[in-house]
Amino acid sequence: MEPMTVTLYIKTPKAYFPIDDSGFVIGSTRASPDISFQAMLELQQRMADIVMADSAVAGIGAILGGSTNRGQMFTA
């Protein structure tokens, strides 16, 4: 093992990484650049329906904006 790797491992603050799993997942969606807002909204809703079908998912939030073909999803 390289001495620099060991030094970085020892000196890197460990507080950057969570101790336990929060169960919160963030994802993003993207479609073709020429998609309409309404079509993207429908795709985002289909994606939310698929994710919510998983019994391990308690809730979901979705955002469209910034660009017509991009969205974000938050699951817990």
mmJSON file of the N, C-alpha and C atoms, coordinates in Angstrom:
{"data_MODEL":{"atom_site":{
"group_PDB":["ATOM","ATOM","ATOM","ATOM","ATOM","ATOM","ATOM","ATOM","ATOM","ATOM","ATOM","ATOM","ATOM","ATOM","ATOM","ATOM","ATOM","ATOM","ATOM","ATOM","ATOM","ATOM","ATOM","ATOM","ATOM","ATOM","ATOM","ATOM","ATOM","ATOM","ATOM","ATOM","ATOM","ATOM","ATOM","ATOM","ATOM","ATOM","ATOM","ATOM","ATOM","ATOM","ATOM","ATOM","ATOM","ATOM","ATOM","ATOM","ATOM","ATOM","ATOM","ATOM","ATOM","ATOM","ATOM","ATOM","ATOM","ATOM","ATOM","ATOM","ATOM","ATOM","ATOM","ATOM","ATOM","ATOM","ATOM","ATOM","ATOM","ATOM","ATOM","ATOM","ATOM","ATOM","ATOM","ATOM","ATOM","ATOM","ATOM","ATOM","ATOM","ATOM","ATOM","ATOM","ATOM","ATOM","ATOM","ATOM","ATOM","ATOM","ATOM","ATOM","ATOM","ATOM","ATOM","ATOM","ATOM","ATOM","ATOM","ATOM","ATOM","ATOM","ATOM","ATOM","ATOM","ATOM","ATOM","ATOM","ATOM","ATOM","ATOM","ATOM","ATOM","ATOM","ATOM","ATOM","ATOM","ATOM","ATOM","ATOM","ATOM","ATOM","ATOM","ATOM","ATOM","ATOM","ATOM","ATOM","ATOM","ATOM","ATOM","ATOM","ATOM","ATOM","ATOM","ATOM","ATOM","ATOM","ATOM","ATOM","ATOM","ATOM","ATOM","ATOM","ATOM","ATOM","ATOM","ATOM","ATOM","ATOM","ATOM","ATOM","ATOM","ATOM","ATOM","ATOM","ATOM","ATOM","ATOM","ATOM","ATOM","ATOM","ATOM","ATOM","ATOM","ATOM","ATOM","ATOM","ATOM","ATOM","ATOM","ATOM","ATOM","ATOM","ATOM","ATOM","ATOM","ATOM","ATOM","ATOM","ATOM","ATOM","ATOM","ATOM","ATOM","ATOM","ATOM","ATOM","ATOM","ATOM","ATOM","ATOM","ATOM","ATOM","ATOM","ATOM","ATOM","ATOM","ATOM","ATOM","ATOM","ATOM","ATOM","ATOM","ATOM","ATOM","ATOM","ATOM","ATOM","ATOM","ATOM","ATOM","ATOM","ATOM","ATOM","ATOM","ATOM","ATOM","ATOM","ATOM","ATOM","ATOM","ATOM","ATOM","ATOM","ATOM","ATOM","ATOM"],
"id":[1,2,3,4,5,6,7,8,9,10,11,12,13,14,15,16,17,18,19,20,21,22,23,24,25,26,27,28,29,30,31,32,33,34,35,36,37,38,39,40,41,42,43,44,45,46,47,48,49,50,51,52,53,54,55,56,57,58,59,60,61,62,63,64,65,66,67,68,69,70,71,72,73,74,75,76,77,78,79,80,81,82,83,84,85,86,87,88,89,90,91,92,93,94,95,96,97,98,99,100,101,102,103,104,105,106,107,108,109,110,111,112,113,114,115,116,117,118,119,120,121,122,123,124,125,126,127,128,129,130,131,132,133,134,135,136,137,138,139,140,141,142,143,144,145,146,147,148,149,150,151,152,153,154,155,156,157,158,159,160,161,162,163,164,165,166,167,168,169,170,171,172,173,174,175,176,177,178,179,180,181,182,183,184,185,186,187,188,189,190,191,192,193,194,195,196,197,198,199,200,201,202,203,204,205,206,207,208,209,210,211,212,213,214,215,216,217,218,219,220,221,222,223,224,225,226,227,228],
"type_symbol":["N","C","C","N","C","C","N","C","C","N","C","C","N","C","C","N","C","C","N","C","C","N","C","C","N","C","C","N","C","C","N","C","C","N","C","C","N","C","C","N","C","C","N","C","C","N","C","C","N","C","C","N","C","C","N","C","C","N","C","C","N","C","C","N","C","C","N","C","C","N","C","C","N","C","C","N","C","C","N","C","C","N","C","C","N","C","C","N","C","C","N","C","C","N","C","C","N","C","C","N","C","C","N","C","C","N","C","C","N","C","C","N","C","C","N","C","C","N","C","C","N","C","C","N","C","C","N","C","C","N","C","C","N","C","C","N","C","C","N","C","C","N","C","C","N","C","C","N","C","C","N","C","C","N","C","C","N","C","C","N","C","C","N","C","C","N","C","C","N","C","C","N","C","C","N","C","C","N","C","C","N","C","C","N","C","C","N","C","C","N","C","C","N","C","C","N","C","C","N","C","C","N","C","C","N","C","C","N","C","C","N","C","C","N","C","C","N","C","C","N","C","C","N","C","C","N","C","C"],
"label_atom_id":["N","CA","C","N","CA","C","N","CA","C","N","CA","C","N","CA","C","N","CA","C","N","CA","C","N","CA","C","N","CA","C","N","CA","C","N","CA","C","N","CA","C","N","CA","C","N","CA","C","N","CA","C","N","CA","C","N","CA","C","N","CA","C","N","CA","C","N","CA","C","N","CA","C","N","CA","C","N","CA","C","N","CA","C","N","CA","C","N","CA","C","N","CA","C","N","CA","C","N","CA","C","N","CA","C","N","CA","C","N","CA","C","N","CA","C","N","CA","C","N","CA","C","N","CA","C","N","CA","C","N","CA","C","N","CA","C","N","CA","C","N","CA","C","N","CA","C","N","CA","C","N","CA","C","N","CA","C","N","CA","C","N","CA","C","N","CA","C","N","CA","C","N","CA","C","N","CA","C","N","CA","C","N","CA","C","N","CA","C","N","CA","C","N","CA","C","N","CA","C","N","CA","C","N","CA","C","N","CA","C","N","CA","C","N","CA","C","N","CA","C","N","CA","C","N","CA","C","N","CA","C","N","CA","C","N","CA","C","N","CA","C","N","CA","C","N","CA","C","N","CA","C","N","CA","C","N","CA","C","N","CA","C","N","CA","C"],
"label_alt_id":[null,null,null,null,null,null,null,null,null,null,null,null,null,null,null,null,null,null,null,null,null,null,null,null,null,null,null,null,null,null,null,null,null,null,null,null,null,null,null,null,null,null,null,null,null,null,null,null,null,null,null,null,null,null,null,null,null,null,null,null,null,null,null,null,null,null,null,null,null,null,null,null,null,null,null,null,null,null,null,null,null,null,null,null,null,null,null,null,null,null,null,null,null,null,null,null,null,null,null,null,null,null,null,null,null,null,null,null,null,null,null,null,null,null,null,null,null,null,null,null,null,null,null,null,null,null,null,null,null,null,null,null,null,null,null,null,null,null,null,null,null,null,null,null,null,null,null,null,null,null,null,null,null,null,null,null,null,null,null,null,null,null,null,null,null,null,null,null,null,null,null,null,null,null,null,null,null,null,null,null,null,null,null,null,null,null,null,null,null,null,null,null,null,null,null,null,null,null,null,null,null,null,null,null,null,null,null,null,null,null,null,null,null,null,null,null,null,null,null,null,null,null,null,null,null,null,null,null],
"label_comp_id":["MET","MET","MET","GLU","GLU","GLU","PRO","PRO","PRO","MET","MET","MET","THR","THR","THR","VAL","VAL","VAL","THR","THR","THR","LEU","LEU","LEU","TYR","TYR","TYR","ILE","ILE","ILE","LYS","LYS","LYS","THR","THR","THR","PRO","PRO","PRO","LYS","LYS","LYS","ALA","ALA","ALA","TYR","TYR","TYR","PHE","PHE","PHE","PRO","PRO","PRO","ILE","ILE","ILE","ASP","ASP","ASP","ASP","ASP","ASP","SER","SER","SER","GLY","GLY","GLY","PHE","PHE","PHE","VAL","VAL","VAL","ILE","ILE","ILE","GLY","GLY","GLY","SER","SER","SER","THR","THR","THR","ARG","ARG","ARG","ALA","ALA","ALA","SER","SER","SER","PRO","PRO","PRO","ASP","ASP","ASP","ILE","ILE","ILE","SER","SER","SER","PHE","PHE","PHE","GLN","GLN","GLN","ALA","ALA","ALA","MET","MET","MET","LEU","LEU","LEU","GLU","GLU","GLU","LEU","LEU","LEU","GLN","GLN","GLN","GLN","GLN","GLN","ARG","ARG","ARG","MET","MET","MET","ALA","ALA","ALA","ASP","ASP","ASP","ILE","ILE","ILE","VAL","VAL","VAL","MET","MET","MET","ALA","ALA","ALA","ASP","ASP","ASP","SER","SER","SER","ALA","ALA","ALA","VAL","VAL","VAL","ALA","ALA","ALA","GLY","GLY","GLY","ILE","ILE","ILE","GLY","GLY","GLY","ALA","ALA","ALA","ILE","ILE","ILE","LEU","LEU","LEU","GLY","GLY","GLY","GLY","GLY","GLY","SER","SER","SER","THR","THR","THR","ASN","ASN","ASN","ARG","ARG","ARG","GLY","GLY","GLY","GLN","GLN","GLN","MET","MET","MET","PHE","PHE","PHE","THR","THR","THR","ALA","ALA","ALA"],
"label_asym_id":["A","A","A","A","A","A","A","A","A","A","A","A","A","A","A","A","A","A","A","A","A","A","A","A","A","A","A","A","A","A","A","A","A","A","A","A","A","A","A","A","A","A","A","A","A","A","A","A","A","A","A","A","A","A","A","A","A","A","A","A","A","A","A","A","A","A","A","A","A","A","A","A","A","A","A","A","A","A","A","A","A","A","A","A","A","A","A","A","A","A","A","A","A","A","A","A","A","A","A","A","A","A","A","A","A","A","A","A","A","A","A","A","A","A","A","A","A","A","A","A","A","A","A","A","A","A","A","A","A","A","A","A","A","A","A","A","A","A","A","A","A","A","A","A","A","A","A","A","A","A","A","A","A","A","A","A","A","A","A","A","A","A","A","A","A","A","A","A","A","A","A","A","A","A","A","A","A","A","A","A","A","A","A","A","A","A","A","A","A","A","A","A","A","A","A","A","A","A","A","A","A","A","A","A","A","A","A","A","A","A","A","A","A","A","A","A","A","A","A","A","A","A","A","A","A","A","A","A"],
"label_entity_id":["1","1","1","1","1","1","1","1","1","1","1","1","1","1","1","1","1","1","1","1","1","1","1","1","1","1","1","1","1","1","1","1","1","1","1","1","1","1","1","1","1","1","1","1","1","1","1","1","1","1","1","1","1","1","1","1","1","1","1","1","1","1","1","1","1","1","1","1","1","1","1","1","1","1","1","1","1","1","1","1","1","1","1","1","1","1","1","1","1","1","1","1","1","1","1","1","1","1","1","1","1","1","1","1","1","1","1","1","1","1","1","1","1","1","1","1","1","1","1","1","1","1","1","1","1","1","1","1","1","1","1","1","1","1","1","1","1","1","1","1","1","1","1","1","1","1","1","1","1","1","1","1","1","1","1","1","1","1","1","1","1","1","1","1","1","1","1","1","1","1","1","1","1","1","1","1","1","1","1","1","1","1","1","1","1","1","1","1","1","1","1","1","1","1","1","1","1","1","1","1","1","1","1","1","1","1","1","1","1","1","1","1","1","1","1","1","1","1","1","1","1","1","1","1","1","1","1","1"],
"label_seq_id":[1,1,1,2,2,2,3,3,3,4,4,4,5,5,5,6,6,6,7,7,7,8,8,8,9,9,9,10,10,10,11,11,11,12,12,12,13,13,13,14,14,14,15,15,15,16,16,16,17,17,17,18,18,18,19,19,19,20,20,20,21,21,21,22,22,22,23,23,23,24,24,24,25,25,25,26,26,26,27,27,27,28,28,28,29,29,29,30,30,30,31,31,31,32,32,32,33,33,33,34,34,34,35,35,35,36,36,36,37,37,37,38,38,38,39,39,39,40,40,40,41,41,41,42,42,42,43,43,43,44,44,44,45,45,45,46,46,46,47,47,47,48,48,48,49,49,49,50,50,50,51,51,51,52,52,52,53,53,53,54,54,54,55,55,55,56,56,56,57,57,57,58,58,58,59,59,59,60,60,60,61,61,61,62,62,62,63,63,63,64,64,64,65,65,65,66,66,66,67,67,67,68,68,68,69,69,69,70,70,70,71,71,71,72,72,72,73,73,73,74,74,74,75,75,75,76,76,76],
"pdbx_PDB_ins_code":[null,null,null,null,null,null,null,null,null,null,null,null,null,null,null,null,null,null,null,null,null,null,null,null,null,null,null,null,null,null,null,null,null,null,null,null,null,null,null,null,null,null,null,null,null,null,null,null,null,null,null,null,null,null,null,null,null,null,null,null,null,null,null,null,null,null,null,null,null,null,null,null,null,null,null,null,null,null,null,null,null,null,null,null,null,null,null,null,null,null,null,null,null,null,null,null,null,null,null,null,null,null,null,null,null,null,null,null,null,null,null,null,null,null,null,null,null,null,null,null,null,null,null,null,null,null,null,null,null,null,null,null,null,null,null,null,null,null,null,null,null,null,null,null,null,null,null,null,null,null,null,null,null,null,null,null,null,null,null,null,null,null,null,null,null,null,null,null,null,null,null,null,null,null,null,null,null,null,null,null,null,null,null,null,null,null,null,null,null,null,null,null,null,null,null,null,null,null,null,null,null,null,null,null,null,null,null,null,null,null,null,null,null,null,null,null,null,null,null,null,null,null,null,null,null,null,null,null],
"Cartn_x":[0.85,0.0,0.9,0.508,1.283,1.203,2.312,2.293,1.289,1.119,0.186,-1.253,-1.601,-2.946,-3.23,-2.284,-2.451,-2.594,-1.776,-1.835,-3.191,-3.677,-4.985,-6.108,-6.024,-7.045,-7.08,-5.93,-5.855,-6.305,-5.912,-6.173,-7.54,-8.196,-9.499,-10.544,-11.266,-12.305,-13.384,-13.769,-14.754,-16.189,-16.371,-17.712,-18.463,-17.8,-18.473,-19.471,-19.298,-20.116,-21.103,-22.38,-23.37,-23.104,-23.426,-23.225,-24.278,-25.528,-26.559,-27.29,-28.026,-28.768,-30.022,-30.208,-31.382,-32.608,-32.414,-33.526,-34.046,-33.379,-33.79,-32.984,-33.662,-32.988,-33.374,-32.378,-32.608,-32.217,-33.07,-32.779,-33.163,-32.709,-33.073,-33.598,-34.426,-34.981,-34.614,-34.47,-34.13,-34.764,-35.267,-35.869,-35.235,-35.706,-35.218,-35.385,-34.435,-34.524,-35.749,-36.354,-37.503,-38.854,-38.853,-40.097,-40.871,-42.183,-43.004,-43.1,-43.474,-43.624,-44.69,-45.809,-46.906,-46.461,-45.714,-45.23,-44.238,-43.383,-42.435,-43.154,-44.2,-45.007,-45.622,-46.117,-46.687,-45.629,-44.44,-43.349,-42.923,-42.843,-42.46,-43.501,-44.778,-45.838,-45.763,-45.487,-45.315,-44.162,-43.064,-41.907,-42.27,-43.003,-43.431,-44.327,-45.214,-46.092,-45.287,-44.254,-43.4,-42.671,-42.114,-41.373,-42.313,-43.502,-44.454,-45.01,-44.896,-45.357,-44.485,-43.283,-42.387,-42.882,-43.118,-43.659,-42.68,-41.404,-40.413,-40.422,-41.144,-41.188,-42.38,-42.091,-43.151,-43.772,-42.987,-43.501,-42.544,-43.048,-42.248,-42.595,-41.619,-41.826,-41.14,-41.683,-41.103,-41.15,-40.121,-40.018,-39.666,-40.361,-39.996,-39.672,-38.628,-38.321,-36.873,-36.563,-35.217,-35.002,-35.501,-35.396,-36.592,-37.103,-38.291,-38.06,-36.839,-36.616,-35.953,-35.944,-35.292,-36.206,-36.049,-36.823,-36.02,-36.53,-35.925,-36.979,-36.553,-37.461,-36.793,-37.599,-37.122,-37.985,-37.381,-38.141,-37.707,-38.649,-38.368,-39.051],
"Cartn_y":[-1.169,0.0,1.237,2.201,3.433,4.239,4.85,5.659,6.815,7.414,8.53,8.061,6.885,6.335,6.151,5.611,5.394,6.729,7.687,9.01,9.664,9.604,10.194,9.491,8.17,7.423,7.868,8.039,8.422,9.864,10.763,12.192,12.659,11.891,12.301,12.269,13.38,13.385,12.348,11.591,10.523,11.036,12.267,12.814,13.091,12.999,13.224,12.119,10.962,9.802,9.534,9.315,9.059,7.74,7.718,6.504,5.461,5.87,4.92,5.37,4.438,4.68,5.497,6.617,7.454,6.941,6.084,5.57,6.551,7.66,8.709,8.572,8.487,8.311,9.462,10.032,11.109,10.591,10.809,10.392,11.475,11.333,12.31,11.601,12.311,11.778,12.722,12.141,12.942,12.291,13.108,12.626,13.37,13.09,13.744,15.261,16.034,17.5,18.125,17.43,18.005,17.608,17.018,16.587,17.802,17.722,18.814,18.668,19.753,19.703,18.692,18.67,17.747,16.292,15.978,14.606,14.226,15.161,14.89,14.679,15.442,15.281,13.876,13.393,12.047,10.982,11.149,10.188,10.189,11.37,11.484,10.798,10.942,10.292,8.771,8.279,6.832,6.309,7.069,6.677,6.644,7.655,7.698,6.512,6.142,4.989,3.697,3.545,2.35,2.292,3.422,3.455,3.199,3.801,3.625,2.206,1.438,0.047,-0.821,-0.358,-1.086,-0.89,-1.98,-1.889,-1.237,-1.161,-0.543,0.983,1.548,3.006,3.571,4.483,5.089,6.294,7.029,8.226,8.691,9.581,10.065,11.523,12.261,13.638,13.801,14.614,14.807,16.277,16.696,18.082,18.091,18.903,19.174,20.651,20.971,22.386,22.635,23.873,24.25,24.022,22.916,22.527,21.633,21.664,20.883,19.382,18.917,17.475,16.888,17.587,17.07,17.153,16.18,16.174,15.531,15.627,14.998,14.266,13.175,12.412,12.174,12.219,11.993,10.888,9.85,8.755,8.505,8.048,7.689,6.374],
"Cartn_z":[0.0,0.0,0.0,-0.755,-0.869,0.432,0.861,2.095,2.03,0.853,0.731,0.949,0.474,0.665,2.145,2.863,4.302,5.022,4.648,5.269,5.026,3.795,3.485,4.246,4.363,5.097,6.559,7.148,8.557,8.766,7.882,8.082,7.571,6.715,6.188,7.295,7.512,8.549,8.226,9.214,9.012,9.162,9.59,9.81,8.513,7.359,6.082,5.77,6.331,6.01,7.134,6.809,7.862,8.578,9.86,10.65,10.304,10.143,9.748,8.492,7.964,6.735,7.054,6.378,6.616,5.874,4.88,4.105,3.069,2.901,1.972,0.689,-0.449,-1.738,-2.665,-3.329,-4.29,-5.674,-6.651,-8.018,-9.002,-10.215,-11.237,-12.47,-13.208,-14.447,-15.584,-16.752,-17.932,-19.154,-20.049,-21.293,-22.464,-23.645,-24.854,-24.737,-25.236,-25.113,-25.777,-26.732,-27.432,-26.815,-25.627,-24.984,-24.459,-24.503,-23.973,-22.447,-21.797,-20.341,-19.944,-20.665,-20.354,-20.503,-21.565,-21.765,-20.662,-20.278,-19.206,-17.889,-17.653,-16.448,-16.393,-17.519,-17.582,-17.326,-17.907,-17.666,-16.198,-15.621,-14.208,-13.329,-13.672,-12.902,-13.034,-14.237,-14.425,-13.593,-13.55,-12.749,-11.262,-10.81,-9.407,-9.078,-9.986,-9.773,-9.635,-10.447,-10.386,-9.057,-8.634,-7.368,-6.196,-6.202,-5.108,-5.025,-6.097,-6.07,-5.164,-4.843,-3.938,-2.509,-1.792,-0.434,0.55,0.196,1.078,0.997,0.034,-0.146,0.625,1.553,2.366,1.683,0.921,0.272,-0.808,-1.641,-2.76,-3.034,-3.491,-3.931,-5.271,-6.125,-7.457,-7.835,-8.556,-9.006,-10.481,-11.247,-12.635,-12.722,-13.444,-13.583,-13.929,-14.153,-14.539,-16.023,-16.489,-17.892,-18.188,-19.382,-19.714,-19.589,-19.84,-19.908,-18.663,-17.542,-16.345,-15.128,-14.256,-13.015,-11.909,-10.684,-9.537,-8.758,-8.094,-7.25,-5.903,-4.845,-3.5,-2.896,-2.388,-1.805,-0.374,0.426,1.814,2.109],
"occupancy":[1.0,1.0,1.0,1.0,1.0,1.0,1.0,1.0,1.0,1.0,1.0,1.0,1.0,1.0,1.0,1.0,1.0,1.0,1.0,1.0,1.0,1.0,1.0,1.0,1.0,1.0,1.0,1.0,1.0,1.0,1.0,1.0,1.0,1.0,1.0,1.0,1.0,1.0,1.0,1.0,1.0,1.0,1.0,1.0,1.0,1.0,1.0,1.0,1.0,1.0,1.0,1.0,1.0,1.0,1.0,1.0,1.0,1.0,1.0,1.0,1.0,1.0,1.0,1.0,1.0,1.0,1.0,1.0,1.0,1.0,1.0,1.0,1.0,1.0,1.0,1.0,1.0,1.0,1.0,1.0,1.0,1.0,1.0,1.0,1.0,1.0,1.0,1.0,1.0,1.0,1.0,1.0,1.0,1.0,1.0,1.0,1.0,1.0,1.0,1.0,1.0,1.0,1.0,1.0,1.0,1.0,1.0,1.0,1.0,1.0,1.0,1.0,1.0,1.0,1.0,1.0,1.0,1.0,1.0,1.0,1.0,1.0,1.0,1.0,1.0,1.0,1.0,1.0,1.0,1.0,1.0,1.0,1.0,1.0,1.0,1.0,1.0,1.0,1.0,1.0,1.0,1.0,1.0,1.0,1.0,1.0,1.0,1.0,1.0,1.0,1.0,1.0,1.0,1.0,1.0,1.0,1.0,1.0,1.0,1.0,1.0,1.0,1.0,1.0,1.0,1.0,1.0,1.0,1.0,1.0,1.0,1.0,1.0,1.0,1.0,1.0,1.0,1.0,1.0,1.0,1.0,1.0,1.0,1.0,1.0,1.0,1.0,1.0,1.0,1.0,1.0,1.0,1.0,1.0,1.0,1.0,1.0,1.0,1.0,1.0,1.0,1.0,1.0,1.0,1.0,1.0,1.0,1.0,1.0,1.0,1.0,1.0,1.0,1.0,1.0,1.0,1.0,1.0,1.0,1.0,1.0,1.0,1.0,1.0,1.0,1.0,1.0,1.0],
"B_iso_or_equiv":[0.0,0.0,0.0,0.0,0.0,0.0,0.0,0.0,0.0,0.0,0.0,0.0,0.0,0.0,0.0,0.0,0.0,0.0,0.0,0.0,0.0,0.0,0.0,0.0,0.0,0.0,0.0,0.0,0.0,0.0,0.0,0.0,0.0,0.0,0.0,0.0,0.0,0.0,0.0,0.0,0.0,0.0,0.0,0.0,0.0,0.0,0.0,0.0,0.0,0.0,0.0,0.0,0.0,0.0,0.0,0.0,0.0,0.0,0.0,0.0,0.0,0.0,0.0,0.0,0.0,0.0,0.0,0.0,0.0,0.0,0.0,0.0,0.0,0.0,0.0,0.0,0.0,0.0,0.0,0.0,0.0,0.0,0.0,0.0,0.0,0.0,0.0,0.0,0.0,0.0,0.0,0.0,0.0,0.0,0.0,0.0,0.0,0.0,0.0,0.0,0.0,0.0,0.0,0.0,0.0,0.0,0.0,0.0,0.0,0.0,0.0,0.0,0.0,0.0,0.0,0.0,0.0,0.0,0.0,0.0,0.0,0.0,0.0,0.0,0.0,0.0,0.0,0.0,0.0,0.0,0.0,0.0,0.0,0.0,0.0,0.0,0.0,0.0,0.0,0.0,0.0,0.0,0.0,0.0,0.0,0.0,0.0,0.0,0.0,0.0,0.0,0.0,0.0,0.0,0.0,0.0,0.0,0.0,0.0,0.0,0.0,0.0,0.0,0.0,0.0,0.0,0.0,0.0,0.0,0.0,0.0,0.0,0.0,0.0,0.0,0.0,0.0,0.0,0.0,0.0,0.0,0.0,0.0,0.0,0.0,0.0,0.0,0.0,0.0,0.0,0.0,0.0,0.0,0.0,0.0,0.0,0.0,0.0,0.0,0.0,0.0,0.0,0.0,0.0,0.0,0.0,0.0,0.0,0.0,0.0,0.0,0.0,0.0,0.0,0.0,0.0,0.0,0.0,0.0,0.0,0.0,0.0,0.0,0.0,0.0,0.0,0.0,0.0],
"pdbx_formal_charge":[null,null,null,null,null,null,null,null,null,null,null,null,null,null,null,null,null,null,null,null,null,null,null,null,null,null,null,null,null,null,null,null,null,null,null,null,null,null,null,null,null,null,null,null,null,null,null,null,null,null,null,null,null,null,null,null,null,null,null,null,null,null,null,null,null,null,null,null,null,null,null,null,null,null,null,null,null,null,null,null,null,null,null,null,null,null,null,null,null,null,null,null,null,null,null,null,null,null,null,null,null,null,null,null,null,null,null,null,null,null,null,null,null,null,null,null,null,null,null,null,null,null,null,null,null,null,null,null,null,null,null,null,null,null,null,null,null,null,null,null,null,null,null,null,null,null,null,null,null,null,null,null,null,null,null,null,null,null,null,null,null,null,null,null,null,null,null,null,null,null,null,null,null,null,null,null,null,null,null,null,null,null,null,null,null,null,null,null,null,null,null,null,null,null,null,null,null,null,null,null,null,null,null,null,null,null,null,null,null,null,null,null,null,null,null,null,null,null,null,null,null,null,null,null,null,null,null,null],
"auth_seq_id":[1,1,1,2,2,2,3,3,3,4,4,4,5,5,5,6,6,6,7,7,7,8,8,8,9,9,9,10,10,10,11,11,11,12,12,12,13,13,13,14,14,14,15,15,15,16,16,16,17,17,17,18,18,18,19,19,19,20,20,20,21,21,21,22,22,22,23,23,23,24,24,24,25,25,25,26,26,26,27,27,27,28,28,28,29,29,29,30,30,30,31,31,31,32,32,32,33,33,33,34,34,34,35,35,35,36,36,36,37,37,37,38,38,38,39,39,39,40,40,40,41,41,41,42,42,42,43,43,43,44,44,44,45,45,45,46,46,46,47,47,47,48,48,48,49,49,49,50,50,50,51,51,51,52,52,52,53,53,53,54,54,54,55,55,55,56,56,56,57,57,57,58,58,58,59,59,59,60,60,60,61,61,61,62,62,62,63,63,63,64,64,64,65,65,65,66,66,66,67,67,67,68,68,68,69,69,69,70,70,70,71,71,71,72,72,72,73,73,73,74,74,74,75,75,75,76,76,76],
"auth_comp_id":["MET","MET","MET","GLU","GLU","GLU","PRO","PRO","PRO","MET","MET","MET","THR","THR","THR","VAL","VAL","VAL","THR","THR","THR","LEU","LEU","LEU","TYR","TYR","TYR","ILE","ILE","ILE","LYS","LYS","LYS","THR","THR","THR","PRO","PRO","PRO","LYS","LYS","LYS","ALA","ALA","ALA","TYR","TYR","TYR","PHE","PHE","PHE","PRO","PRO","PRO","ILE","ILE","ILE","ASP","ASP","ASP","ASP","ASP","ASP","SER","SER","SER","GLY","GLY","GLY","PHE","PHE","PHE","VAL","VAL","VAL","ILE","ILE","ILE","GLY","GLY","GLY","SER","SER","SER","THR","THR","THR","ARG","ARG","ARG","ALA","ALA","ALA","SER","SER","SER","PRO","PRO","PRO","ASP","ASP","ASP","ILE","ILE","ILE","SER","SER","SER","PHE","PHE","PHE","GLN","GLN","GLN","ALA","ALA","ALA","MET","MET","MET","LEU","LEU","LEU","GLU","GLU","GLU","LEU","LEU","LEU","GLN","GLN","GLN","GLN","GLN","GLN","ARG","ARG","ARG","MET","MET","MET","ALA","ALA","ALA","ASP","ASP","ASP","ILE","ILE","ILE","VAL","VAL","VAL","MET","MET","MET","ALA","ALA","ALA","ASP","ASP","ASP","SER","SER","SER","ALA","ALA","ALA","VAL","VAL","VAL","ALA","ALA","ALA","GLY","GLY","GLY","ILE","ILE","ILE","GLY","GLY","GLY","ALA","ALA","ALA","ILE","ILE","ILE","LEU","LEU","LEU","GLY","GLY","GLY","GLY","GLY","GLY","SER","SER","SER","THR","THR","THR","ASN","ASN","ASN","ARG","ARG","ARG","GLY","GLY","GLY","GLN","GLN","GLN","MET","MET","MET","PHE","PHE","PHE","THR","THR","THR","ALA","ALA","ALA"],
"auth_asym_id":["A","A","A","A","A","A","A","A","A","A","A","A","A","A","A","A","A","A","A","A","A","A","A","A","A","A","A","A","A","A","A","A","A","A","A","A","A","A","A","A","A","A","A","A","A","A","A","A","A","A","A","A","A","A","A","A","A","A","A","A","A","A","A","A","A","A","A","A","A","A","A","A","A","A","A","A","A","A","A","A","A","A","A","A","A","A","A","A","A","A","A","A","A","A","A","A","A","A","A","A","A","A","A","A","A","A","A","A","A","A","A","A","A","A","A","A","A","A","A","A","A","A","A","A","A","A","A","A","A","A","A","A","A","A","A","A","A","A","A","A","A","A","A","A","A","A","A","A","A","A","A","A","A","A","A","A","A","A","A","A","A","A","A","A","A","A","A","A","A","A","A","A","A","A","A","A","A","A","A","A","A","A","A","A","A","A","A","A","A","A","A","A","A","A","A","A","A","A","A","A","A","A","A","A","A","A","A","A","A","A","A","A","A","A","A","A","A","A","A","A","A","A","A","A","A","A","A","A"],
"auth_atom_id":["N","CA","C","N","CA","C","N","CA","C","N","CA","C","N","CA","C","N","CA","C","N","CA","C","N","CA","C","N","CA","C","N","CA","C","N","CA","C","N","CA","C","N","CA","C","N","CA","C","N","CA","C","N","CA","C","N","CA","C","N","CA","C","N","CA","C","N","CA","C","N","CA","C","N","CA","C","N","CA","C","N","CA","C","N","CA","C","N","CA","C","N","CA","C","N","CA","C","N","CA","C","N","CA","C","N","CA","C","N","CA","C","N","CA","C","N","CA","C","N","CA","C","N","CA","C","N","CA","C","N","CA","C","N","CA","C","N","CA","C","N","CA","C","N","CA","C","N","CA","C","N","CA","C","N","CA","C","N","CA","C","N","CA","C","N","CA","C","N","CA","C","N","CA","C","N","CA","C","N","CA","C","N","CA","C","N","CA","C","N","CA","C","N","CA","C","N","CA","C","N","CA","C","N","CA","C","N","CA","C","N","CA","C","N","CA","C","N","CA","C","N","CA","C","N","CA","C","N","CA","C","N","CA","C","N","CA","C","N","CA","C","N","CA","C","N","CA","C","N","CA","C","N","CA","C","N","CA","C","N","CA","C","N","CA","C"],
"pdbx_PDB_model_num":[1,1,1,1,1,1,1,1,1,1,1,1,1,1,1,1,1,1,1,1,1,1,1,1,1,1,1,1,1,1,1,1,1,1,1,1,1,1,1,1,1,1,1,1,1,1,1,1,1,1,1,1,1,1,1,1,1,1,1,1,1,1,1,1,1,1,1,1,1,1,1,1,1,1,1,1,1,1,1,1,1,1,1,1,1,1,1,1,1,1,1,1,1,1,1,1,1,1,1,1,1,1,1,1,1,1,1,1,1,1,1,1,1,1,1,1,1,1,1,1,1,1,1,1,1,1,1,1,1,1,1,1,1,1,1,1,1,1,1,1,1,1,1,1,1,1,1,1,1,1,1,1,1,1,1,1,1,1,1,1,1,1,1,1,1,1,1,1,1,1,1,1,1,1,1,1,1,1,1,1,1,1,1,1,1,1,1,1,1,1,1,1,1,1,1,1,1,1,1,1,1,1,1,1,1,1,1,1,1,1,1,1,1,1,1,1,1,1,1,1,1,1,1,1,1,1,1,1]
}}}
